[in-house]
């Protein structure tokens, strides 16, 4: 299946349920018990947004489950430092290629991710 790259206005018109189905209360409670240090509703919102942005708007496959994504962030120790800004952290892909998958991503500052992107686009090794 080839992914379509949509503009933000085109994406806004799509139904919200096609990227990540809603979880049942039982599933949410399971994750609350498994990750007591995290606000699961907030984490689900951020996961859904990142997955939707990658797949629908940017056309990049997202092959991680919610649990894998959250565990990656928690293991990095930067869960509370995520977000916008040069010194905040983001999920980056190796060589900015391929899908967002557990074996193809790493946690980096936004400034490092930007530097890596410029280096790749310039053809430096």
N, C-alpha and C positions, 0 to 999 in steps of 0.2 A: 504494500500500500504506500503510495507516494503522498507525502504531506503537502498541504497547500500553505503558502505563505500569504497571510492576510494582513491588511492594514488594521489599525486599532478600531476604526469605525466599523469595518466589516466584521471584526471579531466581536465587537460589542453586540451585534445583532444575533449572534449564535446562542443557542440554548446553553446554559451553564453546566448541564449534567453530562455532556458527552465526553469530557476529559477525565473526570474523577467522580465515580458514583458516590452518593452520600452513604455514610456509614450508619449502621444500626446503633441503637443505644448500647447494645451488648458489646459491639466492637469498640465503641468509644470508651466504655468502662474498662474493657480489657487493656487498652492502651494507657488509660489513666493509672491502672495498677502497675503496668510494666514500666512506665516512665513517670513516677510521681513528682519529679522535679520540674516537669514541663506542663504548661497550660495546653492541653491537648487540642482544644478548640482553636486556639491561636496557631498552633503548629499545623493543624489540618488546613487552615485558611492559607498559610504561607506555602505549604506544599502544593495545594491545588493551584494557587496563583503561579508558582514557579513552573509547574508542569504545563499548565495551559499556555503560559507565555512562551515556553520553549517550543512546544508542539504546534500550537495554532498560529502564533504571531511570527515566530522566528523560523519555523519549519525544521526544528531539530528534535529527533526522537528522544523520549524520556523513558528510560527502561528501569527505573527504580521504584520499589514499592514505598509506601509511606514509612513503614518500619525501617527499611534500609536507609532512606533519606534522613530520618530523624536520628538513627544510631550513628550515622556518619558525622552529623553535626555535633552530637553529644560527645563522641569520641575525640573530636578535634579540640574540644574545650572552648570553642568560640561561639556557642549558641547565642549567648547574650550580646555578642559583638557583631551580629549580622546586620546588614542594611546598606543604606546609601552613604557615600562619603569615602574619601580616599583611604582612611585607616580602618574602615569597617570591613567585614569579611563577606565573601561570596563563594558560591560553588562554581568552580572553573573546570573546563575540560582539558585534558592533555592535548597539547598542540592545537587547541581549538577545533578539533575534528571529532567526528563520530557522535554517538549518542551520549546522553547523560546516563551513564551506567556506573555501577559501583567500582568497577575496575578501570574506569576512564575519567574519573573526576578527582579533584583535590580541593581543599579549602585554602583560599588565598585572600589577601587583602584586595580591595578593588583596584588600588594603584598597581599592585603586582600583576593582576589579571590584565589590566590595560597595557602595561609594559610588555607582557608576554604576547599580547595580540599584535602590538606594533612590530615586535621582533619577528613574529611569524609572517606578517604581511610584507615586511621588507625583504624577506628571504634569508635572514641571518640564521646561522646554525648555532 
